[in-house]
Amino acid sequence: MDIKVVLEKDEDGYYIATVPALPGCISQGKTEKQALKNIREAIELHVRTLAEDGLPLSGKKGGKEALVSVSL
């Protein structure tokens, strides 16, 4: 199963990995490779914990995404 992961570099140079489909599932690493390894472990633990607690894997369905323009 492929899961979308977002990587961002923070002000200290670490890579922060988040999973939009799993709110609260976050990890980090000194390199992209390390961050991806760490988030893979975090995803496995997150999903396993949801299953053990009897909670659904996904949140609300049917939501829409949109782009909003703002003036700055």
C-alpha positions, 0 to 999 in steps of 0.5 A, spaced: 500 500 500 502 506 498 501 512 502 502 519 501 507 523 505 509 530 505 516 532 507 519 539 509 525 541 511 525 545 518 529 551 520 534 546 524 535 542 517 531 536 519 526 533 515 519 533 518 515 527 515 507 528 516 501 523 513 495 527 511 491 521 511 493 520 518 492 526 522 498 526 528 502 521 524 509 525 524 516 523 524 523 526 522 530 525 520 537 528 519 536 526 511 530 525 507 532 517 507 532 517 514 525 521 515 522 516 510 524 510 514 522 513 521 515 515 518 514 508 515 515 505 522 510 511 525 505 509 520 505 502 521 505 503 529 499 508 528 495 503 523 496 498 528 494 502 534 488 504 531 486 497 529 487 495 536 483 500 539 477 498 534 478 505 531 477 506 523 483 507 519 480 513 515 476 519 517 470 523 514 469 521 507 466 525 502 470 532 503 472 536 498 478 540 497 479 547 494 484 552 493 483 559 496 486 565 493 488 570 498 491 577 498 497 579 502 
